[in-house]
């Protein structure tokens, strides 16, 4: 359990001793979209001449010989197109056995591929395709290294197909069908891994959620599901103005949360994540070609630590009526996430989500008071990602609390609608910290400039928690 175990359910008088609900100081993050580095295709020379490939171990010889390639036939772009088409066909109309037959990964690897196949087919998707991207290296000793993109659009949730890239090692003896002997990814900026890459899953589909969770944890998932659904219903009611009616949530153990996060700068694993997958522009695909064009839009995925949620529920025996704080928090991120080129102030981004996550059913004042006692009345709002995500747990917790206090102050002084509208307005502010945009939003909503507001907020923090 991270952070403070201080939050209790408000309006539950018998529960005042309840601890360890997940509100309060537990970091729950949104990762900014990282640009995807295109992989340069390796020139496909005539293999008999064979001057290409970056990763051949001996740079001295010309043509690939039996000793370097094992007598394998290097993949061409056309071969890659055919392989991706075959994978898509099996995914669409084939069987698990046919899928497994595409791979030679050993027992564990094959089981993981079978689990992937079952999970991906259990998720309702309007697009489910493997697209050929690039031949990275045609003739390494192990075979060819190629990239394919799993384009997948979850029904009711994704505005465009999401992109998850895989790097495959493909071994092909001359005259035979290619066999995939290794599967890897390009890291979280290109969508890898998702929970279906890590273990066997159960998929639960409701009106507002597509929930992926580890197989064998059905009871825990059923126990926390009402709190997830209530949270999403509230987020949609309070924030949503446009189309998608569903969120995709991966409930994962802490190790899998860290694997999906895929960022070693984090000092401590977060309780929840709202991540973005790059989008795929299917219209821009060239028939029969390789290379996968990016869409302008991207796709949201939420990851929540199932261990912590299940423990909260088991210990407290209650579901917060407005839903789990962490799900409300990540839901706000997913819903307010619009134009990826817009970078709202970080204190806004985490503040509105943390405030909204806790405001309905969790008691925050002791947490705020604790943070103010520790760090004093904050001189200014935190502006660095490091303060939230990559610093110590104490520093991170203080950053979240201070940001949430801005919205608690707005909520208690001007009302819920104003606090929300400041959050929505600032989420479209078009620079990381643009005084003009920020001023305009605060003037509109509170009649104060941001500087005036910040001074009033600081006085309120001092008077209330100092
Ligand atoms: Zn967050």
Boltz pocket constraint, residues with backbone or C-beta under 6 A from the ligand:
constraints:
  - pocket:
      binder: B
      contacts: [[A, 27], [A, 28], [A, 29], [A, 30], [A, 329], [A, 333], [A, 349], [A, 350], [A, 353]]
      max_distance: 6.0
